[in-house]
Amino acid sequence: MPTELPMFPLGTVLFPGEALPLQVFEPRYLTMVDHCLAQPDRLRFGVVLIARGHEVGGGDDRTGVGTIARITSCRPGGGARLLIGSVGEQRIRVDEWLPDDPYPRAVVTEWPDEPSDVSDAAAGELTDRLAEFADLFARFSVRQGRPALPVPVWADLPGTDGDRGFALARSLPIGAIDRLRVLSAPGPGDRVLVLCDALADVVAALRFRLADPGGAE
């Protein structure tokens, strides 16, 4: 059912299951955190990507798909600043933005994954793209003198196909727009296809950097 939720527009996309640390210092968001902490059943706020504009000061354009974040910790950060720990939970659609007084709010509806199977062909393509990315990323890391981080294997990720898609996306160096495309994919099958496209762009960028003698700069 649609529900009113405090909202925190950011310059990033939050996935379900992803940790989100925040430094809160704007008066409107300090007020929002006070509201959330007032009762145990209020420890949630929505996170959406700012399409245009800035995180501080308002006046931004916001996307209509986001994720509910649950506050897991809160401590003073010095001065009028709070350090918030939170984690993404359920994907949401924004039905209506409400006035930003005293802080951003919206009427939202939870958006569970829609039925969409991951085909063997799509899983195979994603596996191949991941292997190619892992090889190129390892070579690029060596050039930079840094250890290469492990790249997940699709078949080894736990949970449902929907969970695995979000877990994989959390670990990949993809930009905000591709992250939004992953979040906005209706179901697991669609999400895998988006991940394949996003990985193709990352692989192309790595090949270009490796072919450029100055690409490690």
Secondary structure, 3 states (H helix, E strand, C coil): CCEEEEEEEECCCCCCCCEEEEEECCHHHHHHHHHHHCCHHHCEEEEEEEEECCCCCCCCEEEEEEEEEEEEEEEECCCCCEEEEEEEEEEEEEEEEECCCCCCEEEEEECCCCCCCCCHHHHHHHHHHHHHHHHHHHHHHHHHCCCCCCCCCHHHCCCCHHHHHHHHHHHCCCCHHHHHHHHHCCCHHHHHHHHHHHHHHHHHHHHHHHHCCCCCC
